[in-house]
Amino acid sequence: MKNHSRISTIPHPVTQGPGVAKTPRKGRLRDGGKKPGVRRGDPTHPCAGHLTKLLHCRTTRVIPPQNIIFSQGEPPHTVCFICSGLVKLTRAEPDGKQVIVALRHAGWLLGASSLLLGTRYAATAETLTRCKLCFIPPEMMTQAMDTDARFSRWISTIFGREVHSGLLSISERSCLSGRQRLEKFFRELAQAQSGPDLKRPTKIQMVLKNWEVAQLLALTPQHLSRLIKELEVDGIITRKKGWLILPEPERIRRVAIQES
């Protein structure tokens, strides 16, 4: 089995260790900093600077890939905001089957629903890429929800976006073709890694195995391989040394359901 590192989420300033760097409070964490997937000044996407200022958060850390943030079934011990990078959420059922629930990128909050509902984590969160995460101690999270209206609005917006995303995901699996789902996945992956404006040739680091992508998109691995080959033939994507390249990202269609 593949070994995963676990992250110690301590609600106090952490010391630098192997593979984990403590991020300075100033400079890189200013409000409105340029971060992939987060628009400057957008109140629905609080950046790390907002949270560190509001919560006096001193546990913003850079985490390497394949680190477990928290595991399914654990009591909520931390909430973390994704400043940059990609996180995979997986869930295992009693029969032993495991499924990828979702991918989360900059602007998402992890673990907050379990804390506020008083339930154990419903999924395991694992870093897929190098991530910058702002860890919020549970007591600080609940205090901010009770006393700061702006923070409460942010949390409500994030939860609303999560519900909206879940509804669209169910609809897309029923209404969109496999190719449409795959193109949407590549577009979102490119935006998460390179930013929202896809105007230049874009390289995508494939952080998931083919069977994981197939599972996430409700496709068979064989059908996924056929679709990827189809996109290559059409010149939508090329592959080189483990990278996927979108020569003309605007050629990836925006499916109608995504814009609803």
Phi, psi and omega per residue, in radians:
M1 nan 2.586 3.133
K2 -1.284 2.325 3.127
N3 -1.454 2.355 3.099
H4 -2.034 2.411 3.037
S5 -1.422 2.630 3.090
R6 -1.936 2.594 -3.111
I7 -1.728 2.281 3.026
S8 -1.490 1.986 -3.079
T9 -1.755 1.580 -3.095
I10 -1.723 2.306 -3.067
P11 -1.349 0.372 3.105
H12 -2.263 2.889 3.125
P13 -0.919 2.364 -3.073
V14 -1.797 2.707 3.092
T15 -1.598 2.679 -3.104
Q16 -1.270 2.365 3.127
G17 -2.311 -3.097 -3.111
P18 -1.074 2.186 3.067
G19 1.344 -0.053 -3.111
V20 -2.253 2.161 -3.112
A21 -2.005 2.337 3.042
K22 -1.362 2.331 -3.078
T23 -1.575 2.325 3.109
P24 -1.051 2.622 -3.111
R25 -1.291 -0.493 -3.073
K26 -1.824 2.971 3.064
G27 1.398 -1.500 -3.018
R28 -1.313 -0.198 -3.050
L29 -1.941 0.400 3.137
R30 -1.251 2.657 3.085
D31 -0.967 2.428 3.042
G32 1.290 0.268 3.100
G33 -1.093 2.755 -3.107
K34 -1.362 1.985 -3.139
K35 -2.347 2.376 -3.129
P36 -0.968 2.279 3.045
G37 1.453 -0.090 -3.140
V38 -2.072 2.086 -3.091
R39 -1.461 2.465 -3.130
R40 -1.072 2.248 3.058
G41 1.326 0.129 -3.119
D42 -1.428 1.989 -3.064
P43 -1.196 -0.297 3.139
T44 -1.472 -0.118 3.132
H45 -2.214 1.364 -3.141
P46 -1.057 2.328 -3.133
C47 -1.627 3.060 -3.090
A48 -1.050 -0.608 -3.136
G49 -1.087 -0.714 3.099
H50 -1.031 -0.839 -3.040
L51 -1.246 -0.714 -3.140
T52 -1.123 -0.623 3.122
K53 -1.252 -0.732 -3.086
L54 -1.225 -0.747 -3.018
L55 -1.822 0.042 -3.054
H56 0.921 0.747 -3.041
C57 -1.255 2.044 3.120
R58 -1.969 0.248 -3.138
T59 -2.025 0.705 2.980
T60 -1.418 2.158 -3.010
R61 -2.354 2.630 3.041
V62 -1.694 2.115 -3.013
I63 -2.022 2.273 3.110
P64 -1.264 2.953 3.132
P65 -1.095 2.801 3.052
Q66 1.078 0.710 3.024
N67 -1.991 2.332 3.104
I68 -1.428 2.141 3.109
I69 -1.451 -0.867 2.982
F70 -2.686 2.818 -3.050
S71 -2.010 2.608 3.069
Q72 -0.965 2.341 3.092
G73 1.635 -0.223 3.092
E74 -1.342 2.557 2.995
P75 -1.170 2.549 -3.068
P76 -1.101 2.080 -3.123
H77 -2.079 -0.143 3.099
T78 -2.789 2.743 2.957
V79 -2.164 2.410 3.115
C80 -2.360 2.468 3.125
F81 -1.757 2.294 -3.132
I82 -1.488 1.926 3.082
C83 -1.423 -0.648 3.076
S84 -2.798 2.755 3.121
G85 1.780 -3.122 -3.113
L86 -2.166 2.417 3.129
V87 -2.192 2.403 3.125
K88 -1.794 2.319 3.061
L89 -1.882 2.169 3.119
T90 -2.204 2.646 3.131
R91 -2.346 2.374 3.093
A92 -1.892 2.405 3.113
E93 -1.704 2.874 -3.082
P94 -0.994 -0.470 3.132
D95 -1.390 0.030 3.088
G96 1.676 -0.188 3.138
K97 -1.264 2.417 -3.129
Q98 -2.101 2.434 -3.100
V99 -2.359 2.524 3.030
I100 -1.367 2.076 -3.103
V101 -1.401 -0.784 -3.074
A102 -2.975 2.901 2.932
L103 -1.914 2.485 3.129
R104 -2.188 2.434 -3.094
H105 -2.234 -2.910 -3.085
A106 -0.959 2.341 3.130
G107 1.797 -0.135 3.141
W108 -1.730 2.630 3.111
L109 -1.939 2.298 -3.098
L110 -1.897 2.360 3.025
G111 1.524 -0.118 -3.052
A112 -1.212 -0.679 -3.099
S113 -1.116 -0.698 3.123
S114 -1.126 -0.698 3.133
L115 -1.112 -0.835 -3.065
L116 -1.264 -0.507 3.108
L117 -1.497 -0.234 -3.107
G118 1.252 0.537 -3.137
T119 -2.033 2.908 3.094
R120 -1.307 2.792 3.131
Y121 -1.004 2.301 -3.103
A122 -1.485 -0.223 -3.112
A123 -2.601 2.886 3.050
T124 -1.678 2.313 3.133
A125 -1.858 2.177 -3.101
E126 -2.318 2.353 3.109
T127 -1.227 2.328 3.075
L128 -1.680 -0.611 3.115
T129 -2.193 3.104 3.022
R130 -1.090 2.132 -3.028
C131 -2.106 2.535 2.948
K132 -1.852 2.036 -3.044
L133 -2.127 2.395 3.063
C134 -1.813 1.917 -3.116
F135 -1.504 2.252 -3.104
I136 -2.011 2.050 3.104
P137 -1.033 2.492 -3.095
P138 -0.942 -0.759 -3.094
E139 -1.150 -0.573 3.113
M140 -1.249 -0.639 3.115
M141 -1.098 -0.864 -3.113
T142 -1.170 -0.624 3.120
Q143 -1.143 -0.740 3.126
A144 -1.133 -0.663 3.107
M145 -1.095 -0.636 -3.088
D146 -1.388 -0.471 -2.957
T147 -2.036 -0.276 -3.070
D148 -2.089 1.952 -3.073
A149 -1.150 -0.676 -3.120
R150 -1.143 -0.743 3.106
F151 -1.091 -0.723 3.109
S152 -1.072 -0.662 3.100
R153 -1.149 -0.700 3.083
W154 -1.031 -0.834 -3.119
I155 -1.089 -0.748 3.120
S156 -1.077 -0.691 3.128
T157 -1.140 -0.751 3.134
I158 -1.109 -0.756 3.102
F159 -1.115 -0.720 3.120
G160 -1.091 -0.690 3.109
R161 -1.139 -0.616 3.122
E162 -1.165 -0.740 3.093
V163 -1.115 -0.780 3.134
H164 -1.051 -0.769 3.129
S165 -1.088 -0.692 3.124
G166 -1.132 -0.706 3.118
L167 -1.127 -0.760 3.121
L168 -1.108 -0.674 -3.137
S169 -1.072 -0.751 3.110
I170 -1.100 -0.775 -3.123
S171 -1.148 -0.717 -3.110
E172 -1.094 -0.688 -3.136
R173 -1.118 -0.476 -3.119
S174 -1.579 -0.580 -2.940
C175 -1.869 -0.441 -3.086
L176 -1.672 2.605 3.072
S177 -1.256 2.885 3.103
G178 -1.042 -0.684 3.135
R179 -1.161 -0.715 3.107
Q180 -1.081 -0.722 3.127
R181 -1.139 -0.673 -3.135
L182 -1.191 -0.745 3.120
E183 -1.114 -0.699 3.100
K184 -1.101 -0.697 3.119
F185 -1.091 -0.792 3.133
F186 -1.117 -0.696 3.122
R187 -1.082 -0.831 -3.106
E188 -1.162 -0.647 3.116
L189 -1.156 -0.727 3.113
A190 -1.126 -0.719 3.124
Q191 -1.155 -0.658 3.136
A192 -1.156 -0.586 -3.074
Q193 -1.626 -0.484 -3.012
S194 -2.111 -0.128 -3.096
G195 1.875 2.900 -3.014
P196 -1.275 -0.405 -3.076
D197 -1.621 1.807 -3.111
L198 -1.771 1.427 -3.111
K199 -1.961 -0.363 -3.138
R200 -1.904 2.870 3.022
P201 -0.915 2.316 -3.002
T202 -2.153 2.332 3.064
K203 -1.720 2.343 3.127
I204 -2.005 2.181 3.031
Q205 -1.437 2.032 -3.134
M206 -1.357 1.775 -3.043
V207 -1.620 -0.079 3.100
L208 -2.061 2.581 3.030
K209 -1.279 2.822 -3.095
N210 -1.002 -0.718 -3.106
W211 -1.190 -0.515 3.097
E212 -1.228 -0.733 3.079
V213 -1.091 -0.746 3.128
A214 -1.048 -0.757 3.124
Q215 -1.117 -0.752 -3.117
L216 -1.101 -0.603 -3.078
L217 -1.723 0.102 -3.138
A218 1.031 0.830 3.087
L219 -2.147 2.812 2.966
T220 -1.452 2.645 3.109
P221 -0.994 -0.622 3.139
Q222 -1.147 -0.769 3.139
H223 -1.163 -0.659 3.102
L224 -1.059 -0.766 3.137
S225 -1.079 -0.699 3.110
R226 -1.117 -0.712 -3.127
L227 -1.170 -0.712 3.115
I228 -1.095 -0.739 3.094
K229 -1.090 -0.687 3.119
E230 -1.078 -0.733 3.113
L231 -1.167 -0.601 3.084
E232 -1.151 -0.787 3.136
V233 -1.057 -0.657 -3.132
D234 -1.389 -0.060 3.115
G235 1.351 0.242 3.138
I236 -1.303 -0.694 3.136
I237 -2.333 2.739 2.935
T238 -2.318 2.766 -3.138
R239 -2.105 2.373 -3.135
K240 -2.666 2.026 3.062
K241 0.885 0.834 3.084
G242 1.455 -0.018 3.113
W243 -1.830 2.583 2.940
L244 -1.776 2.295 -3.111
I245 -2.052 2.265 3.041
L246 -1.775 1.739 -3.104
P247 -1.063 -0.679 3.119
E248 -2.330 1.493 -3.040
P249 -0.969 -0.506 -3.110
E250 -1.160 -0.251 3.104
R251 -1.282 -0.297 3.047
I252 -1.309 2.051 -3.008
R253 -1.234 2.507 2.964
R254 -1.498 1.930 -3.096
V255 -1.241 2.612 -3.011
A256 -1.072 -0.644 -3.066
I257 -1.167 -0.469 -3.141
Q258 -1.213 -0.509 -3.070
E259 -1.547 -0.091 -3.068
S260 -1.304 nan nan
